[in-house]
């Protein structure tokens, strides 16, 4: 357990200090959310209608930005070999890295979302649903993304392949997440969608450490 | 399982597939020929007119698109559990064929959509999940091509294929939850008239034989390619 928390804290510190983590993803998120109204026009009713989908897609893309470094930095400087040698099972290592990625990317994205929803004129109840859905759903993005990150670990240009293999698998997250917001806008209960989103996120967090650990192992030559 | 292991040996596989290939190829030609003939001689549908012909091309392509992914995932499982190089070769050889069937299903689906729904593309559940399936295939092939080391590439691709196999039903469910406009299946439930059912089943069999034939040709080519490369390397030394 100590090894797990140590690794978790180390990764969060690295994300916070290397300048490539949370701040970058948040700026990207805000920038995409700013560009969309410029593209589709300033009609507030239209923007309110689109807010859930646009912010969800932007959040997924923003979370992807830092994913390719999830294992790669440690792989390149050799610390991944040492971590793999430690008594901590590789599956738990993967889980720690997923948790660190979510705490340094997904959580800040969810916290920023109400502010951006304000710019999109999203009604307060729907904004709450958006916030909750991002809170529930972004762990799934980190978890599924970790599979992609570990598969493309040895690639120099892994950042290009990663979105290609991960984004189709993340379709359910976007559908349920943005769907919850749309349902709440229509005055229907969003509980159904949020429940499905939570189910997907739990399944992803449960299963993806195994897939990620298997592909880290193969890249370490084991 | 013993049967599988026996033919996982490339030498045995070459012998068996060489013997089977002419028959599956002829079966494919016969089924497709008969299917096309019966399809063209079937009366026009009372609602859809002649465009119902597209069904005989579209529905089997869509079925194969899913079926090929099943074959690919099964090969990947064999490769991860028993480490047979031949199942890697088989999985890799199946991917472009599956992508092609998916693309064919999408193109014919949208051509069918124009007279039926009035637009080439509607975001209905099945079209959308097939578009996502196409991207899954593309990602799988891209990952395989991106990793230089062949053994690593094969295992990484196999892991991705299994992750996809778990996720594709979820994607399908989520997309259906999102929107549905496509008509439900009408083969098993017996809503399809026999004039249409016979050519459709023939076409499905034809597509399946075609896939098996092309798949075997691709695996055989890959094996021969590897042998040629080994010979050239041995000659260079």
Interface residues (C-beta under 8 A of the other chain):
Chain A: X144 X147 X151 X152 X154 X155 X157 X158 X161 X164 X165 X166 X167 X168 X169 X171 X172 X175 X176 X179 X196 X200 X207 X208 X211 X214 X215 X218 X219
Chain B: X80 X132 X133 X135 X136 X138 X139 X140 X142 X143 X146 X147 X149 X152 X155 X156 X159 X160 X162 X163 X164 X166 X167 X170 X171 X173 X174 X175 X177 X178
